[in-house]
Amino acid sequence: MTSRNLMRALHISLWECLRLRALKDDDLYRLQRVLAAFDGRERLLYMLRTELVFGVNAMEYLRDHDRAQALDILGTGRGFSSSAITLLMPDGWFDHNASVLAKSSVEHLIKPVLNEGILGAAKGTHLMEALQRQVYDSSIKGVTTGLACYTWSTMNIAIRNYTSSQSVNDQALAAIALERFFIHHQRYPATLLELTPEFLPSPPIDSLNGKPLGYRQTKDGRYMLWSFGFDGDDDGGKVSPRPQGYFNSLHNLGYKGDWTWQYRPIKP
């Protein structure tokens, strides 16, 4: 979490410096090397494994020491009111939830991230959200796998945070390359392909879908970069920020609009 917050602060500071064109080419080159070393995939894997271990250990603790707390967790959004439901549960119920958590996390989150990186994480998020809805819509599944479902929520939050951070980092790297191109040529490129190989080793890719980042020049003489976001739709760089602010909006799977790097004010 700390590294993600530091990266977010760096991205915001970088955005301001690029908006003002306050950095020289050497400065931009050094920043480019720093941001290129950010590996959201490895940090996300670490977070997912940590959440998995914590979740399994928590279930073992609840089984052995505090079954009433398990009832409180199940009661979140479930409407359970009788402590007898949980107090009469056998030890195997806790073990079953731990097994469901471990299997679903490995199959739907950890393996996809290992195989496809942030793109796999984005796919896994949608799948786990669907599994959660199935549990909440079923009284039987809600009782049998409620604890596992509760832990899925924390994993999905981690995925949304790190995928959005990786996407912003992709845009920041492209923005640095664009500004370095401008310093050298006194214009912005017609397409991102012009950035290679002098300023980037390969064309910028949207980590969420494996496709090229969206890009176009704007009437004010600058440019826009965008990722499709969690909804997978190309809105041409259009954003739809919510009252909680643009960056906080990105973490919501229900956010409609692109994730956009631009220098024009974003209005609610």
Residue pairs with C-beta under 8 A, 6 or more apart in sequence:
1 161
3 43
4 43
4 161
4 162
4 165
7 38
7 165
7 168
7 169
8 165
8 168
8 247
10 34
10 35
11 168
11 169
11 172
14 31
14 35
14 172
14 175
14 176
15 172
15 175
15 261
17 23
18 175
18 176
18 179
18 263
19 263
21 179
23 31
23 179
24 183
25 180
25 183
25 184
28 176
28 179
28 180
28 183
29 180
31 176
32 173
32 176
32 177
32 180
35 169
35 172
35 173
35 176
36 173
38 166
38 169
40 118
40 162
40 163
40 165
40 166
40 169
40 207
41 113
41 117
41 118
41 121
41 166
43 162
44 113
44 118
44 121
44 158
44 159
44 162
44 163
45 110
45 113
45 114
47 158
47 162
48 105
48 109
48 110
48 113
48 155
48 158
48 159
49 110
51 105
51 151
51 154
51 155
51 158
52 101
52 102
52 105
52 106
52 110
52 155
55 98
55 101
55 105
55 148
55 151
55 154
56 98
56 101
56 102
58 151
59 94
59 95
59 97
59 98
59 101
59 147
60 94
60 98
62 69
62 70
62 73
62 94
62 147
63 91
63 94
63 95
67 86
67 87
67 89
68 83
68 86
68 87
70 86
70 89
70 94
70 147
71 80
71 83
71 85
71 86
71 87
73 146
73 147
73 150
74 80
74 85
74 86
74 142
74 143
74 146
74 147
74 150
75 81
76 150
77 136
78 136
78 142
78 146
80 86
85 143
93 144
94 147
96 144
96 145
97 144
97 145
97 146
97 147
97 148
98 148
100 145
100 148
101 147
101 148
101 151
101 152
104 128
104 131
104 148
104 152
105 152
105 155
108 124
108 127
108 128
108 131
109 121
109 124
109 128
109 155
109 159
111 120
112 120
112 121
112 123
112 124
113 120
113 121
113 124
114 120
116 123
117 207
118 162
118 163
118 166
118 167
118 207
118 208
119 207
119 208
119 209
119 210
121 159
121 162
121 163
122 159
122 163
122 208
122 209
122 230
124 159
125 156
125 159
125 160
125 163
125 230
125 253
126 230
126 253
128 152
128 155
128 156
129 156
129 253
131 149
131 152
132 149
132 152
132 153
132 156
134 141
135 141
135 142
135 145
135 146
135 149
136 142
136 149
142 149
157 251
160 230
160 250
160 251
160 252
160 253
161 251
163 207
163 208
163 230
164 247
164 250
164 251
164 259
166 207
167 206
167 207
167 208
167 227
167 229
167 250
167 259
168 259
168 261
170 204
170 205
170 206
170 207
170 213
170 227
171 204
171 213
171 225
171 226
171 227
171 259
171 261
172 261
173 200
173 204
174 192
174 195
174 200
174 204
174 213
174 215
174 225
174 261
175 225
175 261
177 195
177 199
177 200
177 204
178 188
178 189
178 195
178 223
178 225
180 199
181 187
181 188
181 189
181 194
181 195
181 198
181 199
182 188
184 198
188 217
188 222
188 223
189 195
190 217
191 215
192 203
192 204
192 212
192 213
192 215
193 203
195 203
195 204
196 202
196 203
203 212
204 212
204 213
204 215
204 225
205 211
205 212
205 213
206 212
206 213
206 214
206 227
206 228
207 227
208 227
208 228
208 229
208 230
208 232
209 227
209 228
209 232
211 228
213 225
213 226
213 227
214 224
214 225
214 226
214 227
214 228
214 234
214 236
214 237
214 258
215 223
215 224
215 225
215 226
216 223
216 224
216 237
217 223
218 224
218 262
218 264
220 263
220 264
222 262
222 263
223 262
224 237
224 260
224 261
224 262
225 237
225 260
225 261
225 262
226 235
226 236
226 237
226 258
226 259
226 260
226 261
227 258
227 259
227 260
228 234
228 235
228 258
228 259
229 250
229 255
229 257
229 258
229 259
230 253
230 255
231 255
231 256
231 257
233 256
234 258
235 256
235 257
235 258
236 258
237 258
237 260
237 262
238 257
238 258
238 260
239 246
239 257
239 258
239 259
239 260
239 266
240 249
240 255
240 256
240 257
241 249
241 257
241 266
241 267
241 268
242 248
242 249
242 252
242 255
242 268
243 268
246 266
249 255
250 259
260 266
